[in-house]
Amino acid sequence: MEQEQKNKNKRDDEQNEQRGEQGGDGMPRFSFMWIYILIGLALLGLQMAKFMGGSQKATMVDLDKWARKGHVDRLVITGESEAQIYINRDSLLSSKDHEKLKAELKDPNSKLPQYVVNIGKPEVFQPWLKEVNDVLLKDKKQKIIPENDPQTNWTSTLLTYLLPLLIFVAIWLIILRRMGGGAGGPGAQIFNIGKSKATLFDNNTKVNITFADVAGLDEAKEEVMEVVDFLKNPKKYTTLGGKIPKGVLLVGPPGTGKTLLAKAVAGEAGAPFFSISGSDFVEMFVGVGASRVRDLFRQAREKAPCIIFIDEIDAIGRARGRGAIQGGNDERENTLNQLLVEMDGFPTDKGVILMAATNRPDILDQALMRPGRFDRQIGIGRPDLNGRAQIFEVHMKNIKVSPEVTALALSEMTPGFVGADIANVCNEAALIAARRNKKAVDMDDFNYALDKVIGGLEKKNKIISPEEKQIIAYHEAGHAICGWFLEYAHPLVKVTIVPRGLAALGYAQYLPKEQYITRKEKLLDDICMTLGGRAAESVIFDKISTGAQSDLDHITRLGYDMIINYGMNEKVGNVSFYSLLNESYTRPFSEQTAYLIDQEVKRMIDEQYDRAKSLLREKRKELDALAKALLEKEVLHRADLERIIGKRPFIDPTPGESASVPEVQPEQRDDEE
């Protein structure tokens, strides 16, 4: 069956290629190139027609002889130095002077000129004409009266004015064809620019991803499995009067697997699946986005039951009215309005389900988020300990792993990591093992991959002076000592002075606890621990350096968050300006409040800085021992710290048993050059 399906797909591809060369009815496809060829042939024919009328070149000597004999019937001056000569019929038929021309003429009665003569300059031609006319009058013959017909070479005129126009039209047609091809497929015209750019996955192009490939999202899978069940068994819900949600919004940080989950829904449902990005609706032409939305939902109704998936919907779903230009037309808002209308336009029993994903739900329009449009919002957060272990198991299936490596051990080493981070770690570990010519990926490769992902590439060729190396060692030792002897600080995993990345000269890695709320005491300990590097430099050398830049960035953001967002200050009070700062372009508090916030942030940081210095002076012996060990080994782990400075005086909860918000990734303190 599989081989037959492959043969059928191959035949379909060949037929599609043949249809690409022919029209939809099998006839050869019309091409504008034929019009260009016909125009060129017509211009060439007109140019050659000039020489097909029987006119011959003649000289002034010939003209003088024929004029004196009375053969010239008309003389038409067509330019500055050119004239057309018409010979009267009697002379043409009887005179021997024109025997050659008479033999070539197909029609002696033709009204075309017989000769073309270069008459020279007017000051030479006029005296000659007067002399000839005197001779003709003397012989009682009709004198020659020149006629002026200042016509130019009409072919040249045609090329001069028409050719640039034709070139402009040809370029414009090419541009329109390219634009049409992007919107509606190869060969499409400008009228197809409003067509939807969604990719359709149906029976011929099935999605190979299923729920078995999605790990760590058990709750989210349960929610979307209901959508899949509805597409497979719609009567199960409609007979009881239930209605499936019109829209399902996947919300979560980047890399958590929103798009992967949507692909798994398509793979499990076996129904037509339209996939499109929010930015695909945005175009430079007015009305194109709304037209594409209409076309997308029209196709979906024809394929119902089906799923429409819009990735990064915040590209068109931003709240209306923010930053609008007065008097201007906002194409994005028109597209959003059309999307809102279409979502209200199809009934729930038709089987058209809209899924969307975003990592910025706070900026979406409220009309888009209301029930009846996106009825269900599925939060996809960072995986916990068990979720990370499941994700590691999925990715480790594709690589050769030694028996000593376990998914649970790796998940304990990667708190705060999302699915994309874990996939990157597994890939890096496999590449490192291959570079080392190993037959399987062991734990050492995963440790090196973690260091590379967290701290950056190791800089083995960076030359650091002994003095700078001593400063870095005490700086990192200061972080480690403060974190070791502060109750609410994160447990230390590793501290190193090996340069990594672009500017990191060393870092200390901590193990954030799996927590969902954070107390003020924990945040203050975090600030104190972060300032431990600079405090150690001040205590040991009585000088400070530029190595604490990233530390200062971290504590400054954290300090303002504690006061402005979390209301953790007695003088400012229990207020939060988080949403106001996001919704307004102006500061939502007065100058007096801003001054008070600045003063309180500075006071809080100064207090924790003094606290860090006091702690390091108290633990000076441990600080010196740890810095000395770093200068010798360059990398120290938790077991090394327990051997050098003793066990941590606080009981660390096992991963997953605590209660405050997990950090984005294992914390690190970078010392910059």
C-alpha positions as CSV (number, residue, x, y, z in Angstrom):
1,M,0.0,0.0,0.0
2,E,2.8,2.4,0.8
3,Q,4.5,1.7,-2.6
4,E,1.2,2.3,-4.4
5,Q,0.7,5.6,-2.6
6,K,4.2,6.7,-3.6
7,N,3.5,5.8,-7.2
8,K,0.2,7.7,-7.1
9,N,2.0,10.8,-5.6
10,K,4.6,10.5,-8.4
11,R,1.9,10.4,-11.1
12,D,0.2,13.4,-9.5
13,D,3.5,15.4,-9.5
14,E,4.0,14.6,-13.2
15,Q,0.4,15.7,-14.0
16,N,0.9,18.9,-12.0
17,E,4.1,19.7,-14.0
18,Q,2.3,19.0,-17.2
19,R,-0.6,21.3,-16.1
20,G,2.0,24.0,-15.3
21,E,3.1,23.9,-19.0
22,Q,-0.5,23.9,-20.2
23,G,-3.6,25.7,-19.3
24,G,-6.2,24.3,-17.0
25,D,-8.1,22.7,-19.9
26,G,-5.0,21.0,-21.4
27,M,-4.4,23.7,-24.0
28,P,-1.0,25.4,-24.3
29,R,-0.7,28.3,-21.8
30,F,-1.0,31.7,-23.4
31,S,2.2,33.8,-23.1
32,F,2.7,37.5,-23.5
33,M,5.9,36.7,-25.3
34,W,3.9,36.1,-28.5
35,I,2.5,39.6,-28.3
36,Y,6.1,41.0,-28.1
37,I,7.2,38.9,-31.1
38,L,4.2,40.0,-33.2
39,I,4.9,43.6,-32.5
40,G,8.5,43.2,-33.4
41,L,7.7,41.5,-36.7
42,A,5.1,44.3,-37.5
43,L,7.7,47.0,-36.9
44,L,10.2,45.1,-39.1
45,G,7.7,44.7,-41.8
46,L,6.8,48.4,-41.8
47,Q,10.5,49.3,-42.0
48,M,10.9,47.0,-45.0
49,A,7.8,48.2,-46.7
50,K,9.6,51.5,-47.4
51,F,11.8,49.7,-49.9
52,M,9.1,47.6,-51.6
53,G,7.3,50.4,-53.4
54,G,9.7,50.5,-56.5
55,S,11.6,53.7,-55.5
56,Q,15.2,53.8,-56.7
57,K,18.1,56.0,-55.8
58,A,19.1,58.7,-58.4
59,T,21.6,61.5,-58.7
60,M,21.3,65.2,-59.5
61,V,22.8,64.5,-62.9
62,D,20.0,62.1,-63.7
63,L,17.4,64.5,-62.3
64,D,18.9,67.4,-64.4
65,K,18.6,65.3,-67.6
66,W,15.1,64.1,-66.9
67,A,13.9,67.6,-65.9
68,R,15.3,69.3,-69.0
69,K,13.5,66.6,-71.1
70,G,10.2,67.2,-69.3
71,H,10.0,63.8,-67.7
72,V,9.4,65.1,-64.2
73,D,5.8,65.3,-63.2
74,R,6.2,66.1,-59.5
75,L,9.0,66.9,-57.2
76,V,8.2,66.6,-53.5
77,I,10.8,67.8,-51.0
78,T,10.5,65.5,-47.9
79,G,13.5,66.6,-45.9
80,E,16.3,69.1,-45.8
81,S,18.2,67.4,-48.7
82,E,15.9,64.7,-50.0
83,A,13.2,64.8,-52.7
84,Q,10.9,62.3,-54.2
85,I,10.7,62.3,-58.0
86,Y,7.5,61.3,-59.9
87,I,7.9,60.6,-63.6
88,N,5.0,61.3,-65.9
89,R,3.3,58.1,-67.3
90,D,4.2,58.8,-71.0
91,S,7.9,59.3,-70.3
92,L,8.0,56.3,-68.1
93,L,6.5,54.0,-70.8
94,S,8.3,55.5,-73.9
95,S,11.7,56.8,-72.8
96,K,14.7,54.6,-72.8
97,D,16.0,56.4,-69.7
98,H,13.6,54.4,-67.5
99,E,13.7,51.0,-69.0
100,K,15.3,49.4,-65.9
101,L,12.7,50.9,-63.6
102,K,9.9,50.0,-66.1
103,A,11.0,46.3,-66.0
104,E,10.9,46.2,-62.2
105,L,7.6,47.9,-61.8
106,K,4.6,45.6,-61.2
107,D,2.1,48.4,-61.6
108,P,3.0,51.4,-63.9
109,N,0.0,53.3,-62.6
110,S,1.3,53.2,-59.0
111,K,1.1,56.5,-57.2
112,L,4.4,55.9,-55.4
113,P,7.5,58.0,-56.3
114,Q,9.8,56.3,-58.8
115,Y,13.1,57.9,-57.6
116,V,14.6,59.4,-54.5
117,V,17.2,62.1,-55.1
118,N,19.6,63.9,-52.7
119,I,19.1,67.5,-53.8
120,G,21.8,69.0,-51.6
121,K,21.6,72.3,-49.8
122,P,18.9,74.9,-50.7
123,E,21.4,77.5,-51.8
124,V,22.5,75.1,-54.5
125,F,19.2,73.6,-55.4
126,Q,17.2,76.8,-55.8
127,P,19.5,78.3,-58.6
128,W,19.4,75.0,-60.4
129,L,15.6,74.8,-60.3
130,K,15.3,78.4,-61.6
131,E,17.6,77.5,-64.5
132,V,15.7,74.3,-65.4
133,N,12.4,76.1,-65.3
134,D,13.7,78.8,-67.6
135,V,14.7,76.0,-70.1
136,L,11.2,74.4,-69.8
137,L,9.4,77.7,-70.3
138,K,11.5,78.4,-73.4
139,D,10.6,75.0,-74.8
140,K,7.0,75.6,-73.8
141,K,6.9,72.8,-71.3
142,Q,5.4,72.7,-67.9
143,K,7.8,74.0,-65.3
144,I,8.6,72.1,-62.1
145,I,6.9,73.5,-59.0
146,P,8.4,71.8,-55.9
147,E,6.0,70.6,-53.2
148,N,7.0,70.6,-49.6
149,D,6.1,67.5,-47.5
150,P,8.4,67.6,-44.5
151,Q,7.5,64.1,-43.4
152,T,10.1,62.3,-41.3
153,N,10.9,58.7,-41.3
154,W,7.6,57.6,-39.7
155,T,9.2,54.2,-38.7
156,S,11.8,56.0,-36.7
157,T,9.2,58.2,-35.1
158,L,7.1,55.2,-34.2
159,L,10.1,53.5,-32.6
160,T,11.1,56.7,-30.7
161,Y,7.7,57.2,-29.1
162,L,6.1,53.7,-29.1
163,L,9.2,51.6,-28.1
164,P,9.7,53.2,-24.6
165,L,6.0,52.8,-23.9
166,L,6.2,49.1,-24.9
167,I,9.2,48.6,-22.7
168,F,7.4,50.2,-19.7
169,V,4.3,48.1,-20.3
170,A,6.4,44.9,-20.6
171,I,8.2,45.7,-17.3
172,W,4.9,46.4,-15.5
173,L,3.4,43.2,-16.8
174,I,6.5,41.3,-15.5
175,I,6.1,42.9,-12.1
176,L,2.4,42.1,-11.9
177,R,3.1,38.5,-13.0
178,R,5.7,38.1,-10.2
179,M,3.3,39.6,-7.6
180,G,0.5,37.4,-8.8
181,G,2.8,34.3,-8.6
182,G,3.5,35.0,-5.0
183,A,-0.1,35.3,-4.0
184,G,-1.8,32.6,-6.0
185,G,0.9,30.3,-7.3
186,P,3.2,30.3,-10.3
187,G,1.8,32.0,-13.4
188,A,-0.9,33.8,-11.4
189,Q,-1.9,37.3,-12.5
190,I,-2.5,40.5,-10.5
191,F,-6.1,39.5,-9.9
192,N,-4.8,36.6,-7.7
193,I,-2.9,38.9,-5.3
194,G,-5.9,38.8,-3.0
195,K,-5.8,35.0,-2.8
196,S,-4.9,33.3,0.4
197,K,-1.3,32.1,0.9
198,A,-2.2,29.4,3.3
199,T,-0.6,26.0,2.9
200,L,-3.1,23.1,2.7
201,F,-2.4,19.8,4.2
202,D,-4.9,17.1,3.2
203,N,-4.9,13.4,2.3
204,N,-2.2,14.0,-0.4
205,T,0.1,15.9,1.9
206,K,-0.4,14.4,5.3
207,V,1.3,15.8,8.4
208,N,3.5,13.1,10.0
209,I,3.6,14.7,13.5
210,T,1.2,13.2,16.0
211,F,0.6,13.6,19.8
212,A,3.3,11.0,20.4
213,D,5.9,13.5,19.2
214,V,4.6,16.2,21.6
215,A,5.9,15.8,25.2
216,G,5.6,17.8,28.3
217,L,2.3,19.3,27.4
218,D,-0.2,16.8,28.9
219,E,-2.8,19.4,29.9
220,A,-2.7,21.2,26.6
221,K,-2.9,17.9,24.7
222,E,-6.1,17.0,26.6
223,E,-7.7,20.3,25.6
224,V,-6.9,20.0,21.9
225,M,-7.7,16.3,21.7
226,E,-11.3,17.4,22.2
227,V,-11.0,19.4,19.0
228,V,-9.7,16.3,17.2
229,D,-12.5,14.2,18.6
230,F,-15.1,16.6,17.3
231,L,-13.6,16.5,13.8
232,K,-13.7,12.7,13.9
233,N,-17.1,12.3,15.7
234,P,-19.1,15.5,15.4
235,K,-22.5,13.9,16.1
236,K,-21.2,12.9,19.6
237,Y,-21.3,16.6,20.6
238,T,-24.1,18.0,18.4
239,T,-26.7,15.5,19.4
240,L,-26.4,16.7,23.0
241,G,-26.7,20.3,22.0
242,G,-23.0,21.1,22.6
243,K,-21.0,23.4,20.4
244,I,-17.3,23.0,19.8
245,P,-15.4,26.2,20.3
246,K,-15.0,28.4,17.2
247,G,-11.5,29.4,18.1
248,V,-8.7,27.9,20.2
249,L,-5.8,30.3,21.1
250,L,-2.5,28.7,22.1
251,V,-0.6,31.1,24.4
252,G,2.9,30.6,25.8
253,P,6.5,31.8,25.7
254,P,8.6,31.2,22.6
255,G,9.8,27.7,22.0
256,T,7.3,25.9,24.2
257,G,5.8,24.0,21.3
258,K,2.7,25.9,20.2
259,T,3.2,25.3,16.5
260,L,4.3,21.7,17.1
261,L,1.0,21.1,19.0
262,A,-1.0,22.5,16.1
263,K,0.8,20.3,13.7
264,A,0.0,17.3,15.9
265,V,-3.6,18.2,15.8
266,A,-3.5,18.2,12.0
267,G,-1.7,14.9,12.0
268,E,-4.2,13.2,14.5
269,A,-7.4,14.6,13.0
270,G,-6.8,13.6,9.4
271,A,-8.8,16.6,8.3
272,P,-7.7,19.4,5.9
273,F,-5.4,21.7,7.7
274,F,-4.8,25.3,6.5
275,S,-1.5,26.7,7.9
276,I,-0.6,30.4,7.5
277,S,1.4,33.0,9.3
278,G,-0.1,36.3,10.5
279,S,2.4,38.3,8.5
280,D,1.1,36.6,5.3
281,F,-2.0,38.8,5.4
282,V,0.0,42.0,5.5
283,E,0.7,43.6,2.1
284,M,1.7,47.0,0.7
285,F,-1.6,47.2,-1.2
286,V,-4.8,48.4,0.5
287,G,-7.4,45.8,0.9
288,V,-5.2,42.8,0.2
289,G,-5.1,41.5,3.7
290,A,-8.9,41.6,4.1
291,S,-9.3,39.9,0.7
292,R,-6.9,37.1,1.7
293,V,-8.9,36.5,4.9
294,R,-12.1,36.2,2.9
295,D,-10.5,33.8,0.5
296,L,-9.1,31.7,3.4
297,F,-12.4,31.2,5.0
298,R,-14.1,30.5,1.7
299,Q,-11.7,27.7,1.0
300,A,-12.2,26.4,4.6
301,R,-15.9,26.2,4.2
302,E,-15.5,24.2,1.0
303,K,-13.1,21.8,2.8
304,A,-15.2,21.6,6.0
305,P,-14.7,19.9,8.5
306,C,-11.2,21.4,8.7
307,I,-8.8,23.4,10.8
308,I,-7.3,26.9,10.1
309,F,-4.1,27.6,12.0
310,I,-2.7,31.2,12.1
311,D,0.8,31.3,13.6
312,E,1.9,34.5,15.3
313,I,-1.6,36.0,15.1
314,D,-0.4,39.2,16.9
315,A,0.9,40.4,13.5
316,I,-2.7,41.3,12.6
317,G,-4.5,40.9,15.9
318,R,-3.0,43.9,17.8
319,A,-5.4,46.1,19.7
320,R,-6.9,48.7,17.4
321,G,-6.3,52.4,17.9
322,R,-2.7,52.1,19.3
323,G,-0.3,54.4,17.5
324,A,-2.8,55.1,14.7
325,I,-1.8,57.8,12.2
326,Q,-4.5,60.5,11.9
327,G,-5.9,60.7,8.4
328,G,-4.1,57.5,7.4
329,N,-5.5,54.1,6.4
330,D,-4.3,51.3,8.6
331,E,-4.3,48.1,6.5
332,R,-3.6,45.9,9.5
333,E,-6.8,47.1,11.2
334,N,-8.8,46.5,8.1
335,T,-7.5,42.9,8.0
336,L,-8.3,42.4,11.7
337,N,-11.9,43.8,11.1
338,Q,-12.4,41.3,8.3
339,L,-11.1,38.4,10.5
340,L,-13.5,39.4,13.3
341,V,-16.4,39.4,10.8
342,E,-15.4,36.0,9.3
343,M,-15.1,34.4,12.8
344,D,-18.7,35.5,13.5
345,G,-19.9,34.4,10.1
346,F,-19.5,30.6,10.1
347,P,-21.7,28.5,12.4
348,T,-20.1,26.1,14.8
349,D,-21.7,23.0,13.3
350,K,-19.9,23.4,10.0
351,G,-16.7,22.0,11.4
352,V,-14.4,25.0,10.7
353,I,-12.2,25.5,13.7
354,L,-9.7,28.3,14.0
355,M,-6.5,27.7,15.9
356,A,-4.0,30.5,16.5
357,A,-0.7,30.9,18.4
358,T,1.0,33.9,20.0
359,N,3.5,34.7,22.8
360,R,2.1,38.2,23.3
361,P,-1.6,37.8,24.4
362,D,-1.5,41.1,26.2
363,I,-1.4,43.1,23.0
364,L,-4.3,41.3,21.2
365,D,-7.6,43.1,20.6
366,Q,-10.3,42.5,23.1
367,A,-12.9,41.9,20.4
368,L,-10.7,39.0,19.1
369,M,-10.4,37.5,22.6
370,R,-14.1,37.5,23.6
371,P,-16.2,34.3,23.7
372,G,-17.7,33.5,20.4
373,R,-14.4,34.1,18.6
374,F,-11.6,32.6,20.6
375,D,-13.7,30.7,23.2
376,R,-10.8,28.8,24.6
377,Q,-7.3,29.9,25.6
378,I,-4.8,27.1,26.2
379,G,-1.8,28.2,28.2
380,I,1.4,26.4,27.3
381,G,4.0,27.2,29.9
382,R,7.5,26.1,30.5
383,P,7.6,22.3,31.3
384,D,8.2,21.1,34.8
385,L,10.7,18.5,35.9
386,N,8.7,15.6,34.6
387,G,7.8,17.5,31.4
388,R,11.4,18.2,30.6
389,A,12.2,14.5,31.2
390,Q,9.5,13.5,28.7
391,I,10.9,16.0,26.1
392,F,14.4,14.7,26.6
393,E,13.1,11.2,26.0
394,V,11.5,12.3,22.7
395,H,14.7,13.9,21.4
396,M,17.0,11.2,22.7
397,K,15.2,8.6,20.5
398,N,17.0,10.2,17.4
399,I,20.5,10.0,18.8
400,K,22.7,7.2,20.2
401,V,23.0,7.8,23.9
402,S,25.1,5.8,26.3
403,P,23.3,3.9,29.1
404,E,24.6,6.3,31.8
405,V,22.6,9.2,30.4
406,T,19.1,9.5,31.8
407,A,16.4,11.9,30.9
408,L,15.6,12.6,34.6
409,A,19.2,13.6,35.3
410,L,19.2,16.0,32.4
411,S,15.9,17.5,33.3
412,E,17.2,18.3,36.8
413,M,20.1,20.1,35.2
414,T,17.9,22.3,32.9
415,P,15.3,24.1,35.0
416,G,13.4,26.7,33.0
417,F,14.3,25.2,29.7
418,V,11.6,24.9,27.0
419,G,11.3,22.3,24.3
420,A,13.3,24.3,21.8
421,D,16.2,24.7,24.3
422,I,16.1,21.0,25.0
423,A,16.2,20.1,21.3
424,N,19.2,22.4,20.9
425,V,21.0,20.8,23.8
426,C,20.5,17.3,22.4
427,N,21.7,18.4,19.0
428,E,24.7,20.1,20.4
429,A,25.6,17.1,22.5
430,A,25.4,14.8,19.4
431,L,27.6,17.2,17.4
432,I,30.2,17.4,20.2
433,A,30.3,13.5,20.5
434,A,30.8,13.2,16.8
435,R,33.6,15.8,16.9
436,R,35.2,13.7,19.6
437,N,34.9,10.5,17.5
438,K,32.7,8.8,20.0
439,K,30.3,6.0,19.3
440,A,27.6,7.3,21.7
441,V,26.7,10.5,23.4
442,D,27.7,10.4,27.1
443,M,27.1,12.7,30.1
444,D,30.3,14.6,29.5
445,D,29.0,15.7,26.1
446,F,25.7,16.8,27.5
447,N,27.5,18.9,30.2
448,Y,29.7,20.5,27.6
449,A,26.6,21.2,25.5
450,L,24.8,22.8,28.4
451,D,27.8,25.1,29.1
452,K,27.8,26.0,25.4
453,V,24.1,26.8,25.3
454,I,24.1,28.7,28.6
455,G,27.5,30.5,28.5
456,G,28.4,30.5,24.9
457,L,31.3,29.0,23.0
458,E,34.5,28.4,25.0
459,K,37.3,30.9,24.1
460,K,40.4,28.8,24.5
461,N,42.6,31.3,22.7
462,K,41.7,34.4,24.8
463,I,44.7,35.6,26.6
464,I,44.0,36.9,30.1
465,S,46.7,38.5,32.3
466,P,47.3,37.0,35.8
467,E,46.0,40.2,37.4
468,E,42.7,40.1,35.5
469,K,42.3,36.4,36.1
470,Q,42.6,37.0,39.9
471,I,39.9,39.7,39.7
472,I,37.6,37.3,37.8
473,A,38.2,34.5,40.3
474,Y,37.3,36.7,43.3
475,H,34.3,38.1,41.4
476,E,32.9,34.7,40.8
477,A,33.8,33.5,44.2
478,G,31.9,36.4,45.7
479,H,28.8,35.3,43.8
480,A,29.3,31.7,45.0
481,I,29.8,32.6,48.7
482,C,26.8,34.9,48.8
483,G,24.6,32.3,47.1
484,W,25.9,29.6,49.5
485,F,25.2,31.5,52.7
486,L,21.9,33.2,51.8
487,E,18.8,31.2,52.8
488,Y,16.6,32.1,49.8
489,A,19.2,32.1,47.1
490,H,19.3,29.5,44.4
491,P,21.6,26.5,45.1
492,L,24.9,26.7,43.2
493,V,25.6,24.1,40.5
494,K,28.9,25.2,39.1
495,V,31.2,28.2,39.0
496,T,33.9,28.8,36.4
497,I,36.4,31.4,35.2
498,V,36.7,29.9,31.7
499,P,35.9,32.6,29.1
500,R,32.8,31.9,27.0
501,G,30.8,33.8,24.5
502,L,31.6,37.3,23.2
503,A,32.3,39.0,26.5
504,A,31.8,36.6,29.4
505,L,35.0,36.0,31.3
506,G,33.3,33.6,33.8
507,Y,29.9,32.7,35.2
508,A,28.3,31.0,38.1
509,Q,25.4,28.6,37.3
510,Y,22.6,28.2,39.8
511,L,19.7,25.7,40.0
512,P,16.4,27.7,40.2
513,K,13.7,26.1,42.2
514,E,10.5,25.0,40.6
515,Q,8.3,27.6,42.2
516,Y,5.1,29.5,41.3
517,I,5.2,32.5,43.7
518,T,8.1,34.6,44.9
519,R,8.5,36.2,48.2
520,K,10.1,39.6,48.8
521,E,12.9,38.0,50.9
522,K,13.9,35.8,48.0
523,L,14.1,38.7,45.6
524,L,16.3,40.7,48.1
525,D,18.6,37.6,48.5
526,D,18.8,37.5,44.7
527,I,19.9,41.1,44.5
528,C,22.4,40.5,47.3
529,M,23.8,37.4,45.6
530,T,24.0,39.3,42.2
531,L,26.0,42.1,43.8
532,G,28.4,39.6,45.5
533,G,30.8,39.8,42.6
534,R,31.3,43.6,42.8
535,A,31.3,43.5,46.6
536,A,34.1,40.9,46.5
537,E,36.2,43.2,44.3
538,S,35.6,46.1,46.7
539,V,36.4,44.0,49.8
540,I,39.6,42.4,48.4
541,F,41.1,45.0,46.1
542,D,39.3,48.1,47.4
543,K,38.5,48.9,43.8
544,I,35.8,48.0,41.3
545,S,35.8,47.1,37.6
546,T,33.6,46.9,34.6
547,G,33.0,43.2,35.0
548,A,29.7,43.7,36.8
549,Q,27.7,45.3,34.0
550,S,25.3,42.4,33.4
551,D,24.9,42.1,37.2
552,L,23.9,45.7,37.4
553,D,21.5,45.3,34.5
554,H,19.8,42.4,36.3
555,I,19.4,44.1,39.7
556,T,18.2,47.4,38.2
557,R,15.4,45.6,36.3
558,L,14.5,43.5,39.3
559,G,14.5,46.5,41.7
560,Y,12.1,48.6,39.5
561,D,9.9,45.5,39.0
562,M,9.6,45.0,42.7
563,I,8.4,48.6,43.2
564,I,6.6,49.4,40.0
565,N,5.0,46.0,39.2
566,Y,4.8,44.0,42.4
567,G,4.1,46.8,44.9
568,M,6.9,45.6,47.3
569,N,7.7,49.0,48.8
570,E,6.1,50.7,51.8
571,K,6.6,54.3,50.6
572,V,5.3,53.8,47.1
573,G,2.6,51.5,48.3
574,N,0.6,48.6,46.9
575,V,0.4,49.9,43.4
576,S,1.2,48.3,40.0
577,F,1.9,50.2,36.8
578,Y,2.6,47.2,34.6
579,S,-0.5,47.3,32.4
580,L,-0.5,51.1,32.4
581,L,3.1,51.2,31.1
582,N,2.2,48.7,28.3
583,E,-1.0,50.5,27.2
584,S,0.2,54.1,27.3
585,Y,3.0,56.0,25.7
586,T,3.2,58.4,28.6
587,R,4.4,57.7,32.1
588,P,1.3,56.8,34.2
589,F,2.6,58.5,37.4
590,S,3.7,61.9,38.4
591,E,7.2,63.4,38.6
592,Q,7.1,63.2,42.4
593,T,6.2,59.5,42.3
594,A,9.0,58.9,39.7
595,Y,11.5,60.6,42.0
596,L,10.3,58.5,44.9
597,I,10.6,55.3,42.9
598,D,14.2,56.2,41.9
599,Q,15.1,56.9,45.4
600,E,13.7,53.7,46.8
601,V,15.3,51.6,44.1
602,K,18.7,53.2,44.9
603,R,18.2,52.7,48.7
604,M,17.2,49.1,48.3
605,I,20.2,48.3,46.1
606,D,22.6,50.1,48.4
607,E,21.3,48.1,51.4
608,Q,21.9,44.8,49.6
609,Y,25.3,45.9,48.5
610,D,26.3,46.7,52.0
611,R,24.8,43.4,53.1
612,A,26.9,41.5,50.5
613,K,30.1,43.2,51.6
614,S,29.4,42.5,55.3
615,L,28.8,38.8,54.5
616,L,32.0,38.6,52.5
617,R,34.0,40.2,55.2
618,E,32.6,37.7,57.6
619,K,33.4,34.8,55.2
620,R,36.8,36.1,54.1
621,K,38.5,32.8,54.8
622,E,36.1,30.9,52.6
623,L,36.3,33.6,49.9
624,D,40.0,33.3,49.7
625,A,40.0,29.5,49.6
626,L,37.4,29.4,46.9
627,A,39.2,32.0,44.7
628,K,42.4,30.1,45.1
629,A,40.7,26.8,44.0
630,L,39.2,28.6,41.0
631,L,42.6,29.9,39.9
632,E,43.9,26.3,40.1
633,K,41.1,24.3,38.6
634,E,39.1,27.0,36.7
635,V,35.9,25.0,37.1
636,L,34.3,24.0,40.4
637,H,31.1,22.0,41.0
638,R,28.8,21.7,44.0
639,A,30.8,18.8,45.4
640,D,34.0,20.9,45.2
641,L,32.3,23.7,47.2
642,E,31.2,21.4,49.9
643,R,34.7,20.1,50.2
644,I,36.3,23.6,50.3
645,I,33.8,25.6,52.4
646,G,31.6,23.0,53.9
647,K,28.0,22.0,53.4
648,R,25.3,24.7,52.8
649,P,23.7,25.7,56.1
650,F,20.2,25.5,54.6
651,I,18.3,22.5,53.4
652,D,17.7,22.8,49.6
653,P,14.3,21.3,48.5
654,T,14.5,18.7,45.8
655,P,13.6,19.9,42.3
656,G,9.8,20.3,41.8
657,E,8.9,20.5,45.6
658,S,9.2,24.2,46.2
659,A,7.0,27.2,45.6
660,S,8.2,30.2,43.5
661,V,8.3,31.2,39.8
662,P,11.0,29.3,37.9
663,E,13.6,31.4,36.2
664,V,13.8,31.7,32.4
665,Q,17.0,29.6,32.4
666,P,19.7,28.6,34.9
667,E,21.0,31.9,36.3
668,Q,24.4,33.0,35.2
669,R,26.5,36.0,36.1
670,D,28.6,37.2,33.2
671,D,31.7,39.2,33.8
672,E,32.3,41.5,30.8
673,E,35.5,42.9,29.6
